[in-house]
Amino acid sequence: MDTYTPEQITQRLVVLRQEHRELDVTIERMAANGHDEFEAKRLKRRKLQLKDCIAKLEDMLIPDEPA
């Protein structure tokens, strides 16, 4: 991922954040309607993966500071 430009990273962040929000809405809807718990766990796991990926990409945008 180090070969991506800051603009590409920013664009990817937009996509991942959107997917994260959509999963949040889907999970809430499933909980309200009492849908399959296994599917909800799978979606929550994916949401956590997205959160980790978002954090890594955000870190890539922060320039390294000399010690």
All heavy atoms as TSV, in Angstrom:
chain	resi	resn	atom	element	x	y	z
A	1	MET	N	N	0.810	-1.198	0.000
A	1	MET	CA	C	0.000	0.000	0.000
A	1	MET	C	C	0.852	1.260	0.000
A	1	MET	O	O	0.324	2.333	-0.207
A	1	MET	CB	C	-0.911	0.023	1.218
A	1	MET	CG	C	-2.188	-0.707	1.016
A	1	MET	SD	S	-3.352	-0.164	2.232
A	1	MET	CE	C	-4.575	-1.405	1.971
A	2	ASP	N	N	2.122	1.144	0.265
A	2	ASP	CA	C	2.981	2.311	0.342
A	2	ASP	C	C	3.137	3.024	-0.995
A	2	ASP	O	O	3.621	4.135	-1.049
A	2	ASP	CB	C	4.356	1.916	0.882
A	2	ASP	CG	C	4.289	1.469	2.334
A	2	ASP	OD1	O	3.410	1.958	3.053
A	2	ASP	OD2	O	5.124	0.641	2.733
A	3	THR	N	N	2.752	2.401	-2.086
A	3	THR	CA	C	2.923	3.005	-3.400
A	3	THR	C	C	1.728	3.854	-3.809
A	3	THR	O	O	1.749	4.440	-4.875
A	3	THR	CB	C	3.164	1.921	-4.457
A	3	THR	OG1	O	2.039	1.045	-4.491
A	3	THR	CG2	C	4.414	1.120	-4.144
A	4	TYR	N	N	0.717	3.928	-2.992
A	4	TYR	CA	C	-0.457	4.729	-3.322
A	4	TYR	C	C	-0.206	6.198	-3.007
A	4	TYR	O	O	0.497	6.536	-2.064
A	4	TYR	CB	C	-1.688	4.254	-2.553
A	4	TYR	CG	C	-2.164	2.882	-2.950
A	4	TYR	CD1	C	-2.368	1.898	-2.002
A	4	TYR	CD2	C	-2.406	2.568	-4.269
A	4	TYR	CE1	C	-2.808	0.637	-2.365
A	4	TYR	CE2	C	-2.848	1.313	-4.646
A	4	TYR	CZ	C	-3.042	0.352	-3.685
A	4	TYR	OH	O	-3.475	-0.888	-4.063
A	5	THR	N	N	-0.812	7.056	-3.799
A	5	THR	CA	C	-0.713	8.492	-3.546
A	5	THR	C	C	-1.702	8.861	-2.440
A	5	THR	O	O	-2.667	8.130	-2.189
A	5	THR	CB	C	-1.046	9.290	-4.820
A	5	THR	OG1	O	-2.430	9.084	-5.143
A	5	THR	CG2	C	-0.158	8.894	-5.989
A	6	PRO	N	N	-1.473	10.012	-1.801
A	6	PRO	CA	C	-2.431	10.454	-0.780
A	6	PRO	C	C	-3.856	10.583	-1.331
A	6	PRO	O	O	-4.822	10.293	-0.618
A	6	PRO	CB	C	-1.881	11.813	-0.340
A	6	PRO	CG	C	-0.415	11.701	-0.593
A	6	PRO	CD	C	-0.288	10.864	-1.840
A	7	GLU	N	N	-3.991	10.976	-2.590
A	7	GLU	CA	C	-5.318	11.097	-3.187
A	7	GLU	C	C	-5.995	9.735	-3.317
A	7	GLU	O	O	-7.186	9.598	-3.057
A	7	GLU	CB	C	-5.235	11.767	-4.570
A	7	GLU	CG	C	-4.808	13.214	-4.525
A	7	GLU	CD	C	-3.296	13.398	-4.382
A	7	GLU	OE1	O	-2.518	12.466	-4.694
A	7	GLU	OE2	O	-2.895	14.474	-3.922
A	8	GLN	N	N	-5.213	8.722	-3.704
A	8	GLN	CA	C	-5.765	7.372	-3.829
A	8	GLN	C	C	-6.169	6.831	-2.461
A	8	GLN	O	O	-7.200	6.174	-2.327
A	8	GLN	CB	C	-4.749	6.439	-4.487
A	8	GLN	CG	C	-4.514	6.726	-5.953
A	8	GLN	CD	C	-3.358	5.934	-6.517
A	8	GLN	OE1	O	-2.317	5.767	-5.882
A	8	GLN	NE2	N	-3.549	5.415	-7.722
A	9	ILE	N	N	-5.359	7.112	-1.468
A	9	ILE	CA	C	-5.672	6.661	-0.103
A	9	ILE	C	C	-6.955	7.336	0.365
A	9	ILE	O	O	-7.845	6.689	0.931
A	9	ILE	CB	C	-4.505	6.960	0.856
A	9	ILE	CG1	C	-3.296	6.100	0.479
A	9	ILE	CG2	C	-4.919	6.700	2.304
A	9	ILE	CD1	C	-2.024	6.454	1.226
A	10	THR	N	N	-7.071	8.631	0.106
A	10	THR	CA	C	-8.268	9.374	0.507
A	10	THR	C	C	-9.511	8.826	-0.183
A	10	THR	O	O	-10.558	8.663	0.455
A	10	THR	CB	C	-8.089	10.874	0.195
A	10	THR	OG1	O	-6.924	11.355	0.884
A	10	THR	CG2	C	-9.297	11.671	0.633
A	11	GLN	N	N	-9.402	8.521	-1.466
A	11	GLN	CA	C	-10.538	7.952	-2.189
A	11	GLN	C	C	-10.926	6.596	-1.610
A	11	GLN	O	O	-12.114	6.292	-1.451
A	11	GLN	CB	C	-10.199	7.804	-3.669
A	11	GLN	CG	C	-10.106	9.113	-4.403
A	11	GLN	CD	C	-9.608	8.947	-5.828
A	11	GLN	OE1	O	-9.190	7.865	-6.236
A	11	GLN	NE2	N	-9.649	10.026	-6.594
A	12	ARG	N	N	-9.940	5.784	-1.290
A	12	ARG	CA	C	-10.210	4.466	-0.706
A	12	ARG	C	C	-10.870	4.620	0.668
A	12	ARG	O	O	-11.775	3.859	1.014
A	12	ARG	CB	C	-8.902	3.669	-0.599
A	12	ARG	CG	C	-9.072	2.284	-0.072
A	12	ARG	CD	C	-9.747	1.389	-1.091
A	12	ARG	NE	N	-9.843	0.047	-0.530
A	12	ARG	CZ	C	-10.884	-0.729	-0.686
A	12	ARG	NH1	N	-11.881	-0.359	-1.442
A	12	ARG	NH2	N	-10.921	-1.913	-0.131
A	13	LEU	N	N	-10.425	5.598	1.434
A	13	LEU	CA	C	-11.026	5.852	2.743
A	13	LEU	C	C	-12.504	6.208	2.616
A	13	LEU	O	O	-13.327	5.753	3.413
A	13	LEU	CB	C	-10.285	6.978	3.469
A	13	LEU	CG	C	-8.996	6.581	4.167
A	13	LEU	CD1	C	-8.226	7.811	4.609
A	13	LEU	CD2	C	-9.280	5.672	5.344
A	14	VAL	N	N	-12.840	6.997	1.619
A	14	VAL	CA	C	-14.244	7.382	1.397
A	14	VAL	C	C	-15.087	6.129	1.158
A	14	VAL	O	O	-16.164	5.964	1.742
A	14	VAL	CB	C	-14.363	8.372	0.214
A	14	VAL	CG1	C	-15.810	8.554	-0.209
A	14	VAL	CG2	C	-13.726	9.693	0.576
A	15	VAL	N	N	-14.587	5.231	0.313
A	15	VAL	CA	C	-15.321	4.000	-0.014
A	15	VAL	C	C	-15.473	3.119	1.228
A	15	VAL	O	O	-16.562	2.611	1.516
A	15	VAL	CB	C	-14.603	3.230	-1.146
A	15	VAL	CG1	C	-15.211	1.861	-1.346
A	15	VAL	CG2	C	-14.630	4.034	-2.427
A	16	LEU	N	N	-14.391	2.955	1.971
A	16	LEU	CA	C	-14.433	2.088	3.157
A	16	LEU	C	C	-15.343	2.666	4.244
A	16	LEU	O	O	-16.083	1.920	4.898
A	16	LEU	CB	C	-13.030	1.865	3.712
A	16	LEU	CG	C	-12.085	1.063	2.826
A	16	LEU	CD1	C	-10.694	1.002	3.448
A	16	LEU	CD2	C	-12.619	-0.335	2.576
A	17	ARG	N	N	-15.291	3.970	4.435
A	17	ARG	CA	C	-16.159	4.596	5.439
A	17	ARG	C	C	-17.636	4.455	5.061
A	17	ARG	O	O	-18.484	4.232	5.937
A	17	ARG	CB	C	-15.798	6.067	5.610
A	17	ARG	CG	C	-14.492	6.265	6.354
A	17	ARG	CD	C	-14.139	7.719	6.468
A	17	ARG	NE	N	-12.906	7.906	7.214
A	17	ARG	CZ	C	-11.998	8.815	6.917
A	17	ARG	NH1	N	-12.179	9.647	5.904
A	17	ARG	NH2	N	-10.905	8.913	7.643
A	18	GLN	N	N	-17.924	4.576	3.777
A	18	GLN	CA	C	-19.300	4.401	3.315
A	18	GLN	C	C	-19.782	2.974	3.583
A	18	GLN	O	O	-20.888	2.762	4.080
A	18	GLN	CB	C	-19.419	4.730	1.817
A	18	GLN	CG	C	-20.804	4.523	1.253
A	18	GLN	CD	C	-21.847	5.427	1.872
A	18	GLN	OE1	O	-21.553	6.570	2.227
A	18	GLN	NE2	N	-23.049	4.936	2.014
A	19	GLU	N	N	-18.935	1.998	3.255
A	19	GLU	CA	C	-19.304	0.601	3.512
A	19	GLU	C	C	-19.497	0.368	5.008
A	19	GLU	O	O	-20.421	-0.336	5.427
A	19	GLU	CB	C	-18.230	-0.348	2.968
A	19	GLU	CG	C	-18.600	-1.800	3.125
A	19	GLU	CD	C	-17.569	-2.768	2.583
A	19	GLU	OE1	O	-16.614	-2.332	1.893
A	19	GLU	OE2	O	-17.712	-3.974	2.860
A	20	HIS	N	N	-18.645	0.987	5.830
A	20	HIS	CA	C	-18.751	0.854	7.291
A	20	HIS	C	C	-20.094	1.395	7.778
A	20	HIS	O	O	-20.781	0.757	8.573
A	20	HIS	CB	C	-17.576	1.601	7.938
A	20	HIS	CG	C	-17.439	1.372	9.397
A	20	HIS	ND1	N	-18.064	2.161	10.327
A	20	HIS	CD2	C	-16.739	0.435	10.086
A	20	HIS	CE1	C	-17.757	1.728	11.533
A	20	HIS	NE2	N	-16.950	0.677	11.416
A	21	ARG	N	N	-20.490	2.568	7.262
A	21	ARG	CA	C	-21.784	3.156	7.643
A	21	ARG	C	C	-22.947	2.276	7.193
A	21	ARG	O	O	-23.915	2.084	7.932
A	21	ARG	CB	C	-21.931	4.560	7.049
A	21	ARG	CG	C	-21.167	5.634	7.791
A	21	ARG	CD	C	-21.552	7.021	7.300
A	21	ARG	NE	N	-21.210	7.239	5.909
A	21	ARG	CZ	C	-20.045	7.708	5.465
A	21	ARG	NH1	N	-19.113	8.021	6.319
A	21	ARG	NH2	N	-19.828	7.867	4.174
A	22	GLU	N	N	-22.851	1.745	5.982
A	22	GLU	CA	C	-23.921	0.882	5.472
A	22	GLU	C	C	-24.056	-0.382	6.312
A	22	GLU	O	O	-25.170	-0.840	6.582
A	22	GLU	CB	C	-23.652	0.533	4.010
A	22	GLU	CG	C	-23.845	1.705	3.071
A	22	GLU	CD	C	-23.380	1.423	1.655
A	22	GLU	OE1	O	-22.910	0.303	1.362
A	22	GLU	OE2	O	-23.494	2.346	0.825
A	23	LEU	N	N	-22.929	-0.954	6.725
A	23	LEU	CA	C	-22.980	-2.133	7.580
A	23	LEU	C	C	-23.622	-1.796	8.919
A	23	LEU	O	O	-24.390	-2.593	9.462
A	23	LEU	CB	C	-21.576	-2.700	7.805
A	23	LEU	CG	C	-21.007	-3.543	6.687
A	23	LEU	CD1	C	-19.556	-3.896	6.980
A	23	LEU	CD2	C	-21.821	-4.801	6.480
A	24	ASP	N	N	-23.299	-0.633	9.443
A	24	ASP	CA	C	-23.872	-0.197	10.710
A	24	ASP	C	C	-25.393	-0.154	10.618
A	24	ASP	O	O	-26.098	-0.674	11.485
A	24	ASP	CB	C	-23.318	1.182	11.070
A	24	ASP	CG	C	-23.323	1.456	12.550
A	24	ASP	OD1	O	-23.312	0.494	13.337
A	24	ASP	OD2	O	-23.342	2.644	12.920
A	25	VAL	N	N	-25.909	0.434	9.556
A	25	VAL	CA	C	-27.358	0.530	9.347
A	25	VAL	C	C	-27.958	-0.870	9.188
A	25	VAL	O	O	-28.997	-1.182	9.779
A	25	VAL	CB	C	-27.669	1.414	8.120
A	25	VAL	CG1	C	-29.140	1.335	7.744
A	25	VAL	CG2	C	-27.249	2.844	8.391
A	26	THR	N	N	-27.310	-1.712	8.410
A	26	THR	CA	C	-27.799	-3.075	8.174
A	26	THR	C	C	-27.852	-3.871	9.469
A	26	THR	O	O	-28.840	-4.559	9.747
A	26	THR	CB	C	-26.917	-3.806	7.143
A	26	THR	OG1	O	-26.914	-3.049	5.931
A	26	THR	CG2	C	-27.427	-5.204	6.870
A	27	ILE	N	N	-26.811	-3.762	10.273
A	27	ILE	CA	C	-26.754	-4.489	11.548
A	27	ILE	C	C	-27.858	-4.005	12.485
A	27	ILE	O	O	-28.531	-4.816	13.125
A	27	ILE	CB	C	-25.357	-4.344	12.192
A	27	ILE	CG1	C	-24.320	-5.098	11.356
A	27	ILE	CG2	C	-25.365	-4.843	13.630
A	27	ILE	CD1	C	-22.877	-4.786	11.711
A	28	GLU	N	N	-28.054	-2.696	12.553
A	28	GLU	CA	C	-29.121	-2.157	13.409
A	28	GLU	C	C	-30.490	-2.637	12.941
A	28	GLU	O	O	-31.341	-3.002	13.751
A	28	GLU	CB	C	-29.076	-0.627	13.397
A	28	GLU	CG	C	-27.930	-0.043	14.181
A	28	GLU	CD	C	-27.888	1.475	14.105
A	28	GLU	OE1	O	-28.905	2.091	13.727
A	28	GLU	OE2	O	-26.829	2.031	14.414
A	29	ARG	N	N	-30.694	-2.652	11.637
A	29	ARG	CA	C	-31.966	-3.103	11.075
A	29	ARG	C	C	-32.195	-4.587	11.395
A	29	ARG	O	O	-33.303	-4.995	11.733
A	29	ARG	CB	C	-31.976	-2.866	9.570
A	29	ARG	CG	C	-33.340	-2.912	8.955
A	29	ARG	CD	C	-33.317	-2.524	7.497
A	29	ARG	NE	N	-32.881	-1.131	7.339
A	29	ARG	CZ	C	-32.072	-0.693	6.373
A	29	ARG	NH1	N	-31.623	-1.510	5.460
A	29	ARG	NH2	N	-31.737	0.578	6.301
A	30	MET	N	N	-31.138	-5.373	11.265
A	30	MET	CA	C	-31.249	-6.808	11.550
A	30	MET	C	C	-31.580	-7.044	13.021
A	30	MET	O	O	-32.396	-7.908	13.345
A	30	MET	CB	C	-29.950	-7.528	11.185
A	30	MET	CG	C	-29.712	-7.644	9.697
A	30	MET	SD	S	-28.141	-8.430	9.318
A	30	MET	CE	C	-28.525	-10.124	9.779
A	31	ALA	N	N	-30.949	-6.281	13.897
A	31	ALA	CA	C	-31.196	-6.435	15.332
A	31	ALA	C	C	-32.639	-6.065	15.670
A	31	ALA	O	O	-33.281	-6.725	16.490
A	31	ALA	CB	C	-30.223	-5.574	16.122
A	32	ALA	N	N	-33.143	-5.031	15.037
A	32	ALA	CA	C	-34.516	-4.587	15.306
A	32	ALA	C	C	-35.539	-5.598	14.814
A	32	ALA	O	O	-36.609	-5.754	15.406
A	32	ALA	CB	C	-34.762	-3.234	14.645
A	33	ASN	N	N	-35.208	-6.313	13.746
A	33	ASN	CA	C	-36.145	-7.273	13.168
A	33	ASN	C	C	-35.901	-8.704	13.627
A	33	ASN	O	O	-36.605	-9.608	13.198
A	33	ASN	CB	C	-36.084	-7.209	11.633
A	33	ASN	CG	C	-36.563	-5.884	11.105
A	33	ASN	OD1	O	-37.393	-5.232	11.717
A	33	ASN	ND2	N	-36.026	-5.460	9.979
A	34	GLY	N	N	-34.891	-8.921	14.451
A	34	GLY	CA	C	-34.607	-10.248	14.970
A	34	GLY	C	C	-34.132	-11.238	13.924
A	34	GLY	O	O	-34.503	-12.402	13.944
A	35	HIS	N	N	-33.286	-10.773	13.005
A	35	HIS	CA	C	-32.761	-11.653	11.956
A	35	HIS	C	C	-31.671	-12.576	12.482
A	35	HIS	O	O	-31.301	-12.531	13.652
A	35	HIS	CB	C	-32.221	-10.824	10.786
A	35	HIS	CG	C	-33.291	-10.267	9.903
A	35	HIS	ND1	N	-34.054	-11.044	9.084
A	35	HIS	CD2	C	-33.723	-9.003	9.738
A	35	HIS	CE1	C	-34.912	-10.286	8.431
A	35	HIS	NE2	N	-34.743	-9.042	8.817
A	36	ASP	N	N	-31.146	-13.386	11.590
A	36	ASP	CA	C	-30.133	-14.400	11.863
A	36	ASP	C	C	-28.937	-13.830	12.634
A	36	ASP	O	O	-28.266	-12.911	12.171
A	36	ASP	CB	C	-29.669	-15.002	10.529
A	36	ASP	CG	C	-28.692	-16.138	10.709
A	36	ASP	OD1	O	-28.639	-16.719	11.798
A	36	ASP	OD2	O	-27.985	-16.436	9.731
A	37	GLU	N	N	-28.678	-14.387	13.809
A	37	GLU	CA	C	-27.582	-13.928	14.656
A	37	GLU	C	C	-26.224	-14.227	14.019
A	37	GLU	O	O	-25.284	-13.438	14.136
A	37	GLU	CB	C	-27.673	-14.593	16.028
A	37	GLU	CG	C	-26.684	-14.046	17.017
A	37	GLU	CD	C	-26.851	-14.647	18.391
A	37	GLU	OE1	O	-27.998	-14.861	18.817
A	37	GLU	OE2	O	-25.824	-14.887	19.040
A	38	PHE	N	N	-26.121	-15.354	13.335
A	38	PHE	CA	C	-24.861	-15.716	12.662
A	38	PHE	C	C	-24.503	-14.684	11.602
A	38	PHE	O	O	-23.354	-14.262	11.496
A	38	PHE	CB	C	-24.970	-17.111	12.038
A	38	PHE	CG	C	-23.739	-17.532	11.308
A	38	PHE	CD1	C	-22.611	-17.937	12.008
A	38	PHE	CD2	C	-23.695	-17.519	9.923
A	38	PHE	CE1	C	-21.459	-18.312	11.339
A	38	PHE	CE2	C	-22.558	-17.888	9.242
A	38	PHE	CZ	C	-21.429	-18.298	9.952
A	39	GLU	N	N	-25.470	-14.268	10.829
A	39	GLU	CA	C	-25.239	-13.259	9.785
A	39	GLU	C	C	-24.841	-11.928	10.416
A	39	GLU	O	O	-23.954	-11.238	9.924
A	39	GLU	CB	C	-26.490	-13.095	8.919
A	39	GLU	CG	C	-26.353	-12.076	7.823
A	39	GLU	CD	C	-25.385	-12.462	6.723
A	39	GLU	OE1	O	-24.955	-13.633	6.668
A	39	GLU	OE2	O	-25.049	-11.600	5.903
A	40	ALA	N	N	-25.474	-11.570	11.522
A	40	ALA	CA	C	-25.141	-10.324	12.211
A	40	ALA	C	C	-23.696	-10.366	12.714
A	40	ALA	O	O	-22.965	-9.378	12.604
A	40	ALA	CB	C	-26.096	-10.085	13.369
A	41	LYS	N	N	-23.271	-11.503	13.238
A	41	LYS	CA	C	-21.887	-11.640	13.704
A	41	LYS	C	C	-20.909	-11.511	12.545
A	41	LYS	O	O	-19.855	-10.896	12.673
A	41	LYS	CB	C	-21.677	-12.979	14.412
A	41	LYS	CG	C	-22.274	-13.028	15.785
A	41	LYS	CD	C	-21.977	-14.346	16.448
A	41	LYS	CE	C	-22.589	-14.405	17.830
A	41	LYS	NZ	N	-22.284	-15.660	18.510
A	42	ARG	N	N	-21.267	-12.078	11.415
A	42	ARG	CA	C	-20.409	-11.991	10.229
A	42	ARG	C	C	-20.263	-10.534	9.786
A	42	ARG	O	O	-19.169	-10.067	9.480
A	42	ARG	CB	C	-20.985	-12.833	9.097
A	42	ARG	CG	C	-20.068	-12.935	7.882
A	42	ARG	CD	C	-20.735	-13.684	6.746
A	42	ARG	NE	N	-21.836	-12.938	6.147
A	42	ARG	CZ	C	-21.680	-11.900	5.312
A	42	ARG	NH1	N	-20.489	-11.498	4.971
A	42	ARG	NH2	N	-22.730	-11.292	4.814
A	43	LEU	N	N	-21.372	-9.812	9.792
A	43	LEU	CA	C	-21.342	-8.411	9.400
A	43	LEU	C	C	-20.551	-7.564	10.398
A	43	LEU	O	O	-19.815	-6.651	10.006
A	43	LEU	CB	C	-22.759	-7.864	9.248
A	43	LEU	CG	C	-23.573	-8.460	8.099
A	43	LEU	CD1	C	-25.004	-7.915	8.128
A	43	LEU	CD2	C	-22.926	-8.198	6.760
A	44	LYS	N	N	-20.685	-7.872	11.672
A	44	LYS	CA	C	-19.927	-7.144	12.692
A	44	LYS	C	C	-18.432	-7.396	12.532
A	44	LYS	O	O	-17.617	-6.479	12.702
A	44	LYS	CB	C	-20.379	-7.549	14.093
A	44	LYS	CG	C	-21.737	-7.007	14.460
A	44	LYS	CD	C	-22.165	-7.477	15.833
A	44	LYS	CE	C	-23.562	-7.004	16.176
A	44	LYS	NZ	N	-23.987	-7.469	17.503
A	45	ARG	N	N	-18.074	-8.624	12.192
A	45	ARG	CA	C	-16.666	-8.959	11.962
A	45	ARG	C	C	-16.125	-8.167	10.776
A	45	ARG	O	O	-15.026	-7.613	10.822
A	45	ARG	CB	C	-16.507	-10.457	11.730
A	45	ARG	CG	C	-15.086	-10.932	11.791
A	45	ARG	CD	C	-14.970	-12.451	11.716
A	45	ARG	NE	N	-15.861	-13.145	12.638
A	45	ARG	CZ	C	-16.842	-13.973	12.254
A	45	ARG	NH1	N	-17.025	-14.248	10.990
A	45	ARG	NH2	N	-17.610	-14.566	13.150
A	46	ARG	N	N	-16.919	-8.086	9.710
A	46	ARG	CA	C	-16.516	-7.306	8.533
A	46	ARG	C	C	-16.380	-5.830	8.886
A	46	ARG	O	O	-15.454	-5.150	8.442
A	46	ARG	CB	C	-17.548	-7.497	7.403
A	46	ARG	CG	C	-17.324	-6.620	6.213
A	46	ARG	CD	C	-16.046	-6.962	5.475
A	46	ARG	NE	N	-15.883	-6.069	4.333
A	46	ARG	CZ	C	-14.718	-5.682	3.857
A	46	ARG	NH1	N	-13.603	-6.140	4.378
A	46	ARG	NH2	N	-14.660	-4.863	2.832
A	47	LYS	N	N	-17.270	-5.338	9.723
A	47	LYS	CA	C	-17.220	-3.943	10.141
A	47	LYS	C	C	-15.923	-3.660	10.913
A	47	LYS	O	O	-15.281	-2.626	10.703
A	47	LYS	CB	C	-18.443	-3.633	11.006
A	47	LYS	CG	C	-18.614	-2.190	11.347
A	47	LYS	CD	C	-19.901	-1.973	12.118
A	47	LYS	CE	C	-19.862	-0.635	12.795
A	47	LYS	NZ	N	-20.914	-0.442	13.750
A	48	LEU	N	N	-15.510	-4.592	11.765
A	48	LEU	CA	C	-14.254	-4.437	12.500
A	48	LEU	C	C	-13.052	-4.472	11.558
A	48	LEU	O	O	-12.083	-3.723	11.742
A	48	LEU	CB	C	-14.113	-5.516	13.571
A	48	LEU	CG	C	-15.012	-5.353	14.784
A	48	LEU	CD1	C	-14.905	-6.578	15.695
A	48	LEU	CD2	C	-14.644	-4.093	15.542
A	49	GLN	N	N	-13.105	-5.332	10.549
A	49	GLN	CA	C	-12.026	-5.377	9.560
A	49	GLN	C	C	-11.920	-4.045	8.829
A	49	GLN	O	O	-10.812	-3.545	8.592
A	49	GLN	CB	C	-12.271	-6.501	8.553
A	49	GLN	CG	C	-12.096	-7.887	9.115
A	49	GLN	CD	C	-12.552	-8.964	8.137
A	49	GLN	OE1	O	-13.343	-8.716	7.237
A	49	GLN	NE2	N	-12.043	-10.173	8.336
A	50	LEU	N	N	-13.056	-3.485	8.475
A	50	LEU	CA	C	-13.061	-2.188	7.803
A	50	LEU	C	C	-12.470	-1.112	8.705
A	50	LEU	O	O	-11.694	-0.268	8.255
A	50	LEU	CB	C	-14.479	-1.800	7.396
A	50	LEU	CG	C	-15.074	-2.562	6.228
A	50	LEU	CD1	C	-16.550	-2.217	6.078
A	50	LEU	CD2	C	-14.326	-2.256	4.946
A	51	LYS	N	N	-12.832	-1.159	9.979
A	51	LYS	CA	C	-12.325	-0.171	10.929
A	51	LYS	C	C	-10.800	-0.247	11.017
A	51	LYS	O	O	-10.121	0.784	11.025
A	51	LYS	CB	C	-12.950	-0.406	12.309
A	51	LYS	CG	C	-12.561	0.603	13.348
A	51	LYS	CD	C	-13.257	0.320	14.663
A	51	LYS	CE	C	-12.815	1.287	15.729
A	51	LYS	NZ	N	-13.448	0.999	17.016
A	52	ASP	N	N	-10.255	-1.462	11.061
A	52	ASP	CA	C	-8.804	-1.646	11.103
A	52	ASP	C	C	-8.142	-1.124	9.832
A	52	ASP	O	O	-7.111	-0.451	9.888
A	52	ASP	CB	C	-8.443	-3.115	11.302
A	52	ASP	CG	C	-8.792	-3.626	12.686
A	52	ASP	OD1	O	-9.009	-2.802	13.605
A	52	ASP	OD2	O	-8.835	-4.861	12.858
A	53	CYS	N	N	-8.736	-1.422	8.701
A	53	CYS	CA	C	-8.199	-0.973	7.420
A	53	CYS	C	C	-8.242	0.557	7.326
A	53	CYS	O	O	-7.283	1.183	6.862
A	53	CYS	CB	C	-8.970	-1.613	6.276
A	53	CYS	SG	S	-8.227	-1.337	4.669
A	54	ILE	N	N	-9.319	1.146	7.781
A	54	ILE	CA	C	-9.453	2.603	7.781
A	54	ILE	C	C	-8.364	3.225	8.647
A	54	ILE	O	O	-7.715	4.198	8.250
A	54	ILE	CB	C	-10.863	3.022	8.261
A	54	ILE	CG1	C	-11.901	2.675	7.197
A	54	ILE	CG2	C	-10.916	4.511	8.607
A	54	ILE	CD1	C	-13.345	2.776	7.665
A	55	ALA	N	N	-8.134	2.653	9.817
A	55	ALA	CA	C	-7.101	3.173	10.720
A	55	ALA	C	C	-5.717	3.098	10.074
A	55	ALA	O	O	-4.926	4.043	10.175
A	55	ALA	CB	C	-7.125	2.410	12.037
A	56	LYS	N	N	-5.417	1.993	9.409
A	56	LYS	CA	C	-4.115	1.848	8.749
A	56	LYS	C	C	-3.946	2.878	7.641
A	56	LYS	O	O	-2.878	3.475	7.498
A	56	LYS	CB	C	-3.967	0.440	8.183
A	56	LYS	CG	C	-3.752	-0.608	9.233
A	56	LYS	CD	C	-3.674	-1.992	8.626
A	56	LYS	CE	C	-3.625	-3.056	9.703
A	56	LYS	NZ	N	-3.656	-4.402	9.140
A	57	LEU	N	N	-4.995	3.083	6.859
A	57	LEU	CA	C	-4.917	4.066	5.776
A	57	LEU	C	C	-4.774	5.483	6.321
A	57	LEU	O	O	-4.020	6.296	5.770
A	57	LEU	CB	C	-6.143	3.956	4.871
A	57	LEU	CG	C	-6.212	2.702	3.998
A	57	LEU	CD1	C	-7.561	2.611	3.312
A	57	LEU	CD2	C	-5.086	2.685	2.977
A	58	GLU	N	N	-5.480	5.778	7.396
A	58	GLU	CA	C	-5.353	7.101	8.012
A	58	GLU	C	C	-3.933	7.321	8.514
A	58	GLU	O	O	-3.389	8.420	8.378
A	58	GLU	CB	C	-6.362	7.268	9.150
A	58	GLU	CG	C	-7.783	7.417	8.678
A	58	GLU	CD	C	-8.803	7.421	9.789
A	58	GLU	OE1	O	-8.514	6.935	10.898
A	58	GLU	OE2	O	-9.914	7.895	9.533
A	59	ASP	N	N	-3.326	6.280	9.070
A	59	ASP	CA	C	-1.943	6.382	9.540
A	59	ASP	C	C	-0.986	6.650	8.383
A	59	ASP	O	O	0.016	7.347	8.548
A	59	ASP	CB	C	-1.513	5.109	10.275
A	59	ASP	CG	C	-2.123	4.988	11.654
A	59	ASP	OD1	O	-2.651	5.998	12.168
A	59	ASP	OD2	O	-2.077	3.876	12.212
A	60	MET	N	N	-1.297	6.110	7.210
A	60	MET	CA	C	-0.450	6.325	6.039
A	60	MET	C	C	-0.488	7.791	5.585
A	60	MET	O	O	0.463	8.271	4.977
A	60	MET	CB	C	-0.887	5.410	4.885
A	60	MET	CG	C	-0.592	3.953	5.124
A	60	MET	SD	S	-1.274	2.893	3.844
A	60	MET	CE	C	-0.258	3.364	2.447
A	61	LEU	N	N	-1.563	8.480	5.888
A	61	LEU	CA	C	-1.686	9.886	5.497
A	61	LEU	C	C	-0.939	10.824	6.430
A	61	LEU	O	O	-0.648	11.958	6.071
A	61	LEU	CB	C	-3.157	10.297	5.432
A	61	LEU	CG	C	-3.976	9.694	4.297
A	61	LEU	CD1	C	-5.434	10.094	4.433
A	61	LEU	CD2	C	-3.428	10.125	2.954
A	62	ILE	N	N	-0.624	10.335	7.631
A	62	ILE	CA	C	0.079	11.156	8.605
A	62	ILE	C	C	1.575	11.044	8.347
A	62	ILE	O	O	2.139	9.943	8.386
A	62	ILE	CB	C	-0.238	10.707	10.055
A	62	ILE	CG1	C	-1.740	10.841	10.316
A	62	ILE	CG2	C	0.568	11.517	11.056
A	62	ILE	CD1	C	-2.181	10.221	11.626
A	63	PRO	N	N	2.239	12.173	8.072
A	63	PRO	CA	C	3.682	12.094	7.791
A	63	PRO	C	C	4.472	11.676	9.029
A	63	PRO	O	O	4.097	12.013	10.160
A	63	PRO	CB	C	4.035	13.512	7.360
A	63	PRO	CG	C	2.933	14.366	7.857
A	63	PRO	CD	C	1.721	13.507	8.005
A	64	ASP	N	N	5.556	10.939	8.791
A	64	ASP	CA	C	6.422	10.527	9.890
A	64	ASP	C	C	7.157	11.740	10.432
A	64	ASP	O	O	7.643	12.589	9.684
A	64	ASP	CB	C	7.449	9.498	9.421
A	64	ASP	CG	C	6.812	8.165	9.051
A	64	ASP	OD1	O	5.730	7.874	9.599
A	64	ASP	OD2	O	7.391	7.452	8.218
A	65	GLU	N	N	7.230	11.819	11.770
A	65	GLU	CA	C	7.939	12.905	12.403
A	65	GLU	C	C	9.291	12.396	12.891
A	65	GLU	O	O	9.376	11.281	13.417
A	65	GLU	CB	C	7.149	13.443	13.591
A	65	GLU	CG	C	5.858	14.119	13.199
A	65	GLU	CD	C	5.121	14.716	14.386
A	65	GLU	OE1	O	5.762	14.933	15.431
A	65	GLU	OE2	O	3.925	14.966	14.257
A	66	PRO	N	N	10.327	13.175	12.730
A	66	PRO	CA	C	11.628	12.730	13.237
A	66	PRO	C	C	11.612	12.638	14.751
A	66	PRO	O	O	10.932	13.414	15.424
A	66	PRO	CB	C	12.597	13.820	12.772
A	66	PRO	CG	C	11.767	14.942	12.265
A	66	PRO	CD	C	10.361	14.443	12.079
A	67	ALA	N	N	12.328	11.668	15.275
A	67	ALA	CA	C	12.339	11.430	16.733
A	67	ALA	C	C	13.111	12.495	17.466
A	67	ALA	O	O	13.907	13.190	17.001
A	67	ALA	CB	C	12.941	10.076	17.036
